[in-house]
Amino acid sequence: MQNHTEHIQICFDCAAACEHCATACLQEEHVMMMRDCIRLCRDCADFCKLCASLTARHSDYMMDFMVLCAEVCDACAEECSKHDHDHCRACAEACRRCADDCRKLSANA
């Protein structure tokens, strides 16, 4: 059984960045302009936490879920990249890293 400790940490780091971004977006002056960002960040955080959990327990579905998690991370990174806030830029970076790692691991399955 392969140890995926680094991947699990990358997933949790992405989830934390997404949660922080969503919370910070709620404090922005034009919060309605941030609603897609908030929604995607919340979805992405949930996907990343589940991906980490499935990976930690070596679920039979973890590799398939990594493909889906990468898609959600890509969408979140794309949305966050549209905004010029530090929290959005940090979130987009964390999402790209998680998506890349998910793709790398699922391709090597």
N, C-alpha and C positions, 0 to 999 in steps of 0.2 A: 504494500500500500504506500503510495507516494505521499510525502509530507508537503502540504500546501500552505504552510504557515505564512509565508510572504504574501500569497494571494489573499488569504483571509484578512491580513492586516490592510492590504490595499483596498479591499472592499469596505472594511470598517472606516478607513480614512476617507474614502469617497462618501460614504453615508454621512459621516460627521460634517464634511464640507457642504454637502447638500442641505443638511438640517440647518447649518449656520447660515447658508445663503438664503434659504426660504424665510428664516426668522428675520434676517437683516432686510430682505426685500419688503417685508411687512412694515418696516419702519421708514421706508422711502417715501418721499413727498408725493410722488405720483404712483401710488400703490396699484392702481388699476392697470397701469402700463406693465406692471411686473407680474400680473396674474399667471401668465403662461410659464414664466420662470419659476414662480412659487409652486405651481402644480407639478411641473416636471421635476423639480428638486425633491419634492415630497415623494413622488413615485420612485425616483431614482434611489433615494435613501432606503426605501422599503425593499426595492429589488436588490440592492447591494447587501443589506443585512441578511436577506434570505439566501443570497448566493453564498455569503460567508458561512452561514449555518449549514447549508447543504454540503458545502465543501468540507467543513470541519467534521461532519459525520460520514463523509464519503458516500453520500447518497448516490443511488444508481442514476439519478436525474441531474446530478451536478454539472456534468459537461453540457448537456442540452440546455440547462438553465443559464450557463455562462454565455451562450450565444445570445439568448434573449437579454440578459443583463447588459451585454456589450451594446446592443441596439438602444436600450433605454439610456445608457450612459452617453452614447453618441448624440442622441436627441437632446439630452440635458446640456451637454457641452455646447452644442450648436446654439441653443437658446441663450445660455448664459453668456456666450461670446458676443451676443448682440448688445450687451449692456456694459457700460463703462465704470462699473463699481468694482472695488477691490474684491469684495466677497464673491461677485459673479466670476471674475477672472480666476480666482483661486478654485472655485467650484469647477469651472470648465477644465482647468488643468487636472484636477483630481479625477474628474470623469473620463478624460482622455486616457489617463494612466490606467484606470480600472478597465476601461473598454479594451485597451491594448493587451492587458494581462489576461482578461477573459478570453479574447480571441486566440492569444498565443497558447494558452492551456487547452482550450477546446480543440484547437487544430492538431495538437499533439496527442489527442486521446486515442 
